[in-house]
Amino acid sequence: MTRESRYEGRTRRHERVRERVRGSARRPRLAVFRSLSHIYAQLIDDDARRTLAAASSADARDRKGSKVESAKAVGARIGEQAKAKGIAEAVFDRGGYRYHGRVKALGDAARGAGLKF
């Protein structure tokens, strides 16, 4: 029995989630990727295989505060972009991460910006 790495475990969990979660043009998938120092969010139309909007803490101008505060800023930004494109609903894809900490902060901020999921 081999011990899998943290990355392999997350990848397996993400594949399991992706079997059920699918985005469309009307209700895109809000995909979250979390690295050690940044967090990224994309609104994806899986039918057309297009990214409709994207935001990340890496391209943030005001990089002050904690990682959770950066995640809140990214969530608010992706929510504003969705509203500008006329997207009101999305399917949340947590990417195999636990819905906790930065991932939860991003989701709550996107909800606060008017995105429903």
N, CA, C and O of each residue as an XYZ file, in Angstrom:
468
protein
N       0.844     -1.176      0.000
C       0.000      0.000      0.000
C       0.892      1.243      0.000
O       1.696      1.441      0.911
N       0.742      2.065     -1.020
C       1.562      3.264     -1.117
C       0.807      4.456     -0.560
O      -0.422      4.520     -0.605
N       1.550      5.364     -0.053
C       0.948      6.559      0.508
C       0.930      7.626     -0.574
O       1.964      7.934     -1.167
N      -0.251      8.192     -0.833
C      -0.338      9.201     -1.887
C       0.035     10.571     -1.355
O      -0.091     10.855     -0.164
N       0.491     11.399     -2.254
C       0.872     12.747     -1.854
C      -0.384     13.597     -1.646
O      -1.487     13.204     -2.025
N      -0.200     14.729     -1.057
C      -1.305     15.655     -0.818
C      -1.906     16.094     -2.157
O      -3.125     16.201     -2.290
N      -1.043     16.348     -3.146
C      -1.500     16.760     -4.475
C      -2.330     15.660     -5.132
O      -3.383     15.942     -5.705
N      -1.871     14.418     -5.057
C      -2.609     13.307     -5.673
C      -3.972     13.107     -5.010
O      -4.956     12.807     -5.685
N      -4.026     13.271     -3.710
C      -5.296     13.155     -3.005
C      -6.267     14.236     -3.421
O      -7.447     13.964     -3.639
N      -5.781     15.468     -3.533
C      -6.632     16.572     -3.978
C      -7.112     16.341     -5.401
O      -8.270     16.610     -5.719
N      -6.233     15.847     -6.255
C      -6.609     15.577     -7.646
C      -7.705     14.521     -7.715
O      -8.646     14.655     -8.497
N      -7.592     13.472     -6.904
C      -8.634     12.437     -6.873
C      -9.959     13.004     -6.399
O     -11.007     12.712     -6.975
N      -9.915     13.817     -5.344
C     -11.150     14.432     -4.842
C     -11.753     15.353     -5.889
O     -12.971     15.380     -6.070
N     -10.892     16.120     -6.592
C     -11.402     17.037     -7.614
C     -12.062     16.272     -8.756
O     -13.110     16.690     -9.248
N     -11.478     15.176     -9.180
C     -12.087     14.367    -10.244
C     -13.444     13.829     -9.812
O     -14.374     13.758    -10.616
N     -13.555     13.453     -8.553
C     -14.818     12.939     -8.034
C     -15.893     14.042     -8.026
O     -17.053     13.789     -8.351
N     -15.497     15.248     -7.656
C     -16.430     16.376     -7.655
C     -16.833     16.718     -9.086
O     -17.999     17.008     -9.353
N     -15.869     16.685    -10.004
C     -16.126     17.077    -11.401
C     -17.059     16.113    -12.125
O     -17.628     16.476    -13.155
N     -17.231     14.897    -11.617
C     -18.196     13.980    -12.226
C     -19.612     14.526    -12.101
O     -20.463     14.267    -12.952
N     -19.857     15.282    -11.039
C     -21.200     15.791    -10.787
C     -21.376     17.262    -11.141
O     -22.485     17.685    -11.468
N     -20.321     18.037    -11.084
C     -20.406     19.482    -11.292
C     -20.098     19.804    -12.743
O     -19.044     19.436    -13.260
N     -21.028     20.497    -13.400
C     -20.850     20.873    -14.801
C     -21.384     22.287    -15.009
O     -22.463     22.627    -14.524
N     -20.633     23.101    -15.725
C     -21.040     24.469    -15.981
C     -21.599     24.641    -17.375
O     -21.218     23.923    -18.300
N     -22.502     25.594    -17.527
C     -23.069     25.918    -18.835
C     -22.994     27.431    -19.019
O     -22.527     28.149    -18.135
N     -23.454     27.905    -20.165
C     -23.413     29.350    -20.416
C     -24.358     30.078    -19.458
O     -24.054     31.181    -19.003
N     -25.502     29.462    -19.152
C     -26.479     30.076    -18.259
C     -26.023     30.004    -16.806
O     -26.221     30.944    -16.036
N     -25.415     28.887    -16.440
C     -24.958     28.654    -15.063
C     -23.534     28.091    -15.097
O     -23.352     26.877    -15.014
N     -22.525     28.960    -15.219
C     -21.143     28.479    -15.353
C     -20.602     27.915    -14.044
O     -21.183     28.094    -12.973
N     -19.486     27.238    -14.166
C     -18.805     26.637    -13.017
C     -17.805     27.642    -12.460
O     -16.957     28.151    -13.193
N     -17.905     27.928    -11.165
C     -16.949     28.795    -10.492
C     -15.861     27.900     -9.920
O     -16.020     27.324     -8.844
N     -14.748     27.789    -10.652
C     -13.644     26.906    -10.271
C     -12.636     27.680     -9.431
O     -12.284     28.815     -9.752
N     -12.177     27.052     -8.355
C     -11.231     27.678     -7.438
C      -9.938     26.871     -7.432
O      -9.964     25.645     -7.332
N      -8.812     27.564     -7.540
C      -7.506     26.929     -7.369
C      -6.756     27.711     -6.310
O      -6.706     28.941     -6.342
N      -6.174     26.981     -5.371
C      -5.476     27.602     -4.254
C      -4.019     27.155     -4.284
O      -3.729     25.960     -4.214
N      -3.114     28.108     -4.389
C      -1.698     27.774     -4.280
C      -1.224     28.206     -2.900
O      -2.023     28.684     -2.095
N       0.046     28.046     -2.620
C       0.556     28.429     -1.306
C       0.408     29.917     -1.045
O       0.101     30.324      0.075
N       0.624     30.732     -2.068
C       0.604     32.171     -1.842
C      -0.563     32.907     -2.500
O      -0.830     34.056     -2.148
N      -1.262     32.278     -3.443
C      -2.331     32.971     -4.164
C      -3.566     32.091     -4.275
O      -3.530     30.894     -3.987
N      -4.673     32.721     -4.704
C      -5.914     32.000     -4.969
C      -6.469     32.515     -6.288
O      -6.403     33.711     -6.574
N      -7.013     31.611     -7.084
C      -7.491     31.928     -8.418
C      -8.933     31.461     -8.550
O      -9.310     30.441     -7.972
N      -9.747     32.200     -9.309
C     -11.139     31.821     -9.543
C     -11.464     32.059    -11.014
O     -11.045     33.055    -11.603
N     -12.221     31.122    -11.600
C     -12.628     31.248    -12.997
C     -14.095     30.872    -13.120
O     -14.568     29.964    -12.438
N     -14.808     31.567    -13.985
C     -16.153     31.164    -14.379
C     -16.020     30.462    -15.723
O     -15.587     31.066    -16.704
N     -16.394     29.182    -15.765
C     -16.129     28.353    -16.938
C     -17.433     27.810    -17.507
O     -18.274     27.286    -16.776
N     -17.589     27.944    -18.821
C     -18.680     27.309    -19.563
C     -18.123     26.001    -20.110
O     -17.375     26.007    -21.087
N     -18.480     24.882    -19.488
C     -17.939     23.583    -19.887
C     -18.477     23.123    -21.233
O     -17.804     22.368    -21.934
N     -19.673     23.559    -21.610
C     -20.241     23.155    -22.900
C     -19.421     23.728    -24.051
O     -19.080     23.014    -24.995
N     -19.106     25.017    -23.970
C     -18.334     25.680    -25.025
C     -16.829     25.620    -24.759
O     -16.033     26.032    -25.602
N     -16.437     25.106    -23.586
C     -15.025     25.042    -23.180
C     -14.368     26.418    -23.210
O     -13.294     26.602    -23.783
N     -15.049     27.388    -22.573
C     -14.552     28.763    -22.540
C     -14.514     29.278    -21.110
O     -15.361     28.932    -20.287
N     -13.524     30.106    -20.831
C     -13.475     30.821    -19.568
C     -14.181     32.152    -19.774
O     -13.783     32.949    -20.624
N     -15.226     32.388    -18.997
C     -16.027     33.596    -19.157
C     -15.454     34.772    -18.364
O     -15.529     35.920    -18.803
N     -14.885     34.478    -17.202
C     -14.282     35.523    -16.365
C     -13.237     34.876    -15.466
O     -13.328     33.690    -15.148
N     -12.258     35.651    -15.064
C     -11.211     35.134    -14.185
C     -10.715     36.241    -13.269
O     -10.702     37.417    -13.635
N     -10.308     35.842    -12.074
C      -9.722     36.784    -11.117
C      -8.732     36.021    -10.253
O      -8.894     34.824    -10.016
N      -7.714     36.714     -9.788
C      -6.747     36.055     -8.915
C      -6.112     37.072     -7.982
O      -6.133     38.277     -8.233
N      -5.550     36.557     -6.905
C      -4.855     37.437     -5.975
C      -3.473     37.800     -6.516
O      -2.839     38.727     -6.012
N      -3.002     37.090     -7.526
C      -1.693     37.378     -8.103
C      -1.713     38.682     -8.901
O      -0.703     39.384     -8.962
N      -2.853     39.014     -9.514
C      -2.931     40.247    -10.295
C      -3.528     41.402     -9.492
O      -3.827     42.456    -10.054
N      -3.702     41.214     -8.190
C      -4.248     42.271     -7.337
C      -3.221     43.383     -7.163
O      -2.039     43.125     -6.937
N      -3.683     44.603     -7.268
C      -2.784     45.742     -7.128
C      -2.419     45.967     -5.653
O      -1.257     46.190     -5.312
N      -3.430     45.902     -4.797
C      -3.212     46.178     -3.376
C      -3.032     44.862     -2.629
O      -3.992     44.323     -2.076
N      -1.826     44.352     -2.611
C      -1.532     43.048     -2.001
C      -1.158     43.253     -0.534
O      -0.034     42.964     -0.124
N      -2.111     43.753      0.249
C      -1.882     43.940      1.674
C      -2.867     43.083      2.437
O      -3.971     42.823      1.958
N      -2.481     42.644      3.612
C      -3.382     41.861      4.437
C      -3.108     40.375      4.313
O      -2.132     39.946      3.697
N      -4.000     39.605      4.916
C      -3.814     38.158      4.964
C      -4.278     37.491      3.680
O      -4.848     38.133      2.799
N      -4.025     36.199      3.590
C      -4.464     35.427      2.433
C      -5.983     35.343      2.381
O      -6.563     35.317      1.296
N      -6.636     35.301      3.544
C      -8.103     35.249      3.590
C      -8.680     36.554      3.054
O      -9.674     36.538      2.328
N      -8.066     37.686      3.404
C      -8.525     38.974      2.882
C      -8.335     39.051      1.370
O      -9.174     39.614      0.666
N      -7.236     38.488      0.868
C      -7.013     38.435     -0.580
C      -8.086     37.585     -1.247
O      -8.577     37.939     -2.319
N      -8.453     36.473     -0.629
C      -9.494     35.596     -1.175
C     -10.831     36.318     -1.222
O     -11.595     36.151     -2.172
N     -11.119     37.122     -0.199
C     -12.366     37.903     -0.201
C     -12.371     38.889     -1.361
O     -13.394     39.067     -2.022
N     -11.234     39.528     -1.610
C     -11.134     40.485     -2.714
C     -11.328     39.790     -4.057
O     -11.979     40.336     -4.948
N     -10.768     38.590     -4.211
C     -10.912     37.828     -5.458
C     -12.369     37.415     -5.646
O     -12.894     37.494     -6.756
N     -13.028     36.976     -4.569
C     -14.437     36.601     -4.649
C     -15.316     37.766     -5.043
O     -16.224     37.613     -5.860
N     -15.057     38.930     -4.469
C     -15.827     40.125     -4.822
C     -15.589     40.502     -6.278
O     -16.523     40.881     -6.984
N     -14.330     40.397     -6.734
C     -14.007     40.752     -8.122
C     -14.684     39.808     -9.113
O     -15.206     40.257    -10.133
N     -14.680     38.496     -8.821
C     -15.301     37.548     -9.750
C     -16.815     37.732     -9.746
O     -17.464     37.539    -10.774
N     -17.383     38.103     -8.600
C     -18.814     38.379     -8.525
C     -19.201     39.599     -9.345
O     -20.236     39.603    -10.012
N     -18.369     40.635     -9.294
C     -18.625     41.842    -10.091
C     -18.517     41.551    -11.582
O     -19.325     42.036    -12.375
N     -17.513     40.755    -11.965
C     -17.356     40.400    -13.380
C     -18.547     39.589    -13.869
O     -19.012     39.778    -14.992
N     -19.041     38.683    -13.024
C     -20.198     37.874    -13.401
C     -21.418     38.758    -13.603
O     -22.164     38.591    -14.568
N     -21.615     39.692    -12.696
C     -22.762     40.598    -12.797
C     -22.666     41.438    -14.071
O     -23.675     41.667    -14.738
N     -21.462     41.895    -14.410
C     -21.258     42.699    -15.612
C     -21.574     41.911    -16.879
O     -22.002     42.483    -17.882
N     -21.360     40.584    -16.830
C     -21.643     39.744    -17.990
C     -23.059     39.183    -17.971
O     -23.437     38.422    -18.861
N     -23.845     39.554    -16.960
C     -25.227     39.100    -16.880
C     -25.390     37.697    -16.314
O     -26.400     37.042    -16.570
N     -24.417     37.231    -15.554
C     -24.478     35.899    -14.953
C     -24.947     36.055    -13.511
O     -24.307     36.740    -12.714
N     -26.060     35.419    -13.183
C     -26.619     35.540    -11.834
C     -26.370     34.288    -11.003
O     -26.298     34.372     -9.777
N     -26.239     33.125    -11.646
C     -26.066     31.856    -10.934
C     -24.821     31.143    -11.431
O     -24.419     31.290    -12.585
N     -24.221     30.373    -10.544
C     -23.046     29.572    -10.893
C     -23.070     28.284    -10.082
O     -23.811     28.158     -9.107
N     -22.251     27.338    -10.503
C     -22.059     26.095     -9.766
C     -20.676     26.197     -9.129
O     -19.695     26.451     -9.829
N     -20.583     26.005     -7.816
C     -19.314     26.180     -7.116
C     -18.498     24.898     -7.190
O     -18.953     23.836     -6.767
N     -17.290     25.007     -7.730
C     -16.354     23.887     -7.813
C     -15.183     24.210     -6.900
O     -14.324     25.022     -7.243
N     -15.153     23.576     -5.739
C     -14.134     23.889     -4.736
C     -12.792     23.278     -5.073
O     -11.828     23.504     -4.341
N     -12.685     22.520     -6.138
C     -11.406     22.019     -6.628
C     -10.766     20.953     -5.764
O      -9.547     20.790     -5.797
N     -11.548     20.230     -5.000
C     -10.990     19.191     -4.142
C     -10.510     19.712     -2.800
O     -10.044     18.941     -1.962
N     -10.622     21.026     -2.591
C     -10.231     21.619     -1.316
C     -11.423     21.574     -0.368
O     -12.574     21.516     -0.801
N     -11.135     21.602      0.917
C     -12.186     21.677      1.919
C     -12.838     23.059      1.855
O     -12.142     24.055      1.659
N     -14.149     23.136      2.016
C     -14.842     24.429      2.007
C     -14.602     25.082      3.360
O     -15.428     24.999      4.269
N     -13.446     25.735      3.467
C     -12.972     26.233      4.742
C     -11.890     27.264      4.456
O     -11.180     27.144      3.458
N     -11.753     28.249      5.286
C     -10.662     29.205      5.154
C     -10.767     30.067      3.915
O     -11.770     30.749      3.703
N      -9.717     30.034      3.089
C      -9.666     30.893      1.896
C     -10.744     30.554      0.879
O     -11.307     31.450      0.251
N     -11.040     29.260      0.710
C     -12.055     28.840     -0.265
C     -13.428     29.341      0.181
O     -14.212     29.821     -0.637
N     -13.711     29.230      1.460
C     -14.987     29.708      2.004
C     -15.080     31.230      1.904
O     -16.140     31.764      1.575
N     -13.987     31.929      2.184
C     -13.969     33.388      2.098
C     -14.253     33.848      0.672
O     -14.993     34.809      0.465
N     -13.668     33.168     -0.309
C     -13.907     33.505     -1.712
C     -15.379     33.269     -2.058
O     -16.008     34.119     -2.688
N     -15.928     32.130     -1.654
C     -17.325     31.821     -1.946
C     -18.282     32.801     -1.302
O     -19.234     33.247     -1.944
N     -18.049     33.146     -0.043
C     -18.915     34.087      0.653
C     -18.857     35.475      0.019
O     -19.883     36.147     -0.091
N     -17.674     35.907     -0.397
C     -17.534     37.217     -1.041
C     -18.217     37.235     -2.397
O     -18.806     38.249     -2.773
N     -18.152     36.128     -3.144
C     -18.839     36.053     -4.436
C     -20.353     36.107     -4.229
O     -21.070     36.746     -5.000
N     -20.829     35.434     -3.188
C     -22.260     35.512     -2.854
C     -22.650     36.936     -2.484
O     -23.707     37.424     -2.883
N     -21.789     37.595     -1.718
C     -22.047     38.966     -1.311
C     -22.106     39.924     -2.491
O     -22.785     40.949     -2.429
N     -21.399     39.597     -3.559
C     -21.397     40.424     -4.771
C     -22.600     40.127     -5.661
O     -22.769     40.757     -6.704
N     -23.449     39.155     -5.248
C     -24.675     38.898     -5.992
C     -24.699     37.598     -6.771
O     -25.686     37.323     -7.453
N     -23.664     36.795     -6.698
C     -23.619     35.519     -7.419
C     -24.275     34.453     -6.560
O     -23.959     34.324     -5.377
N     -25.186     33.691     -7.146
C     -25.879     32.639     -6.395
C     -25.336     31.272     -6.780
O     -25.123     30.974     -7.955
N     -25.115     30.442     -5.749
C     -24.738     29.042     -5.975
C     -25.077     28.242     -4.763
O     -24.843     27.034     -4.736
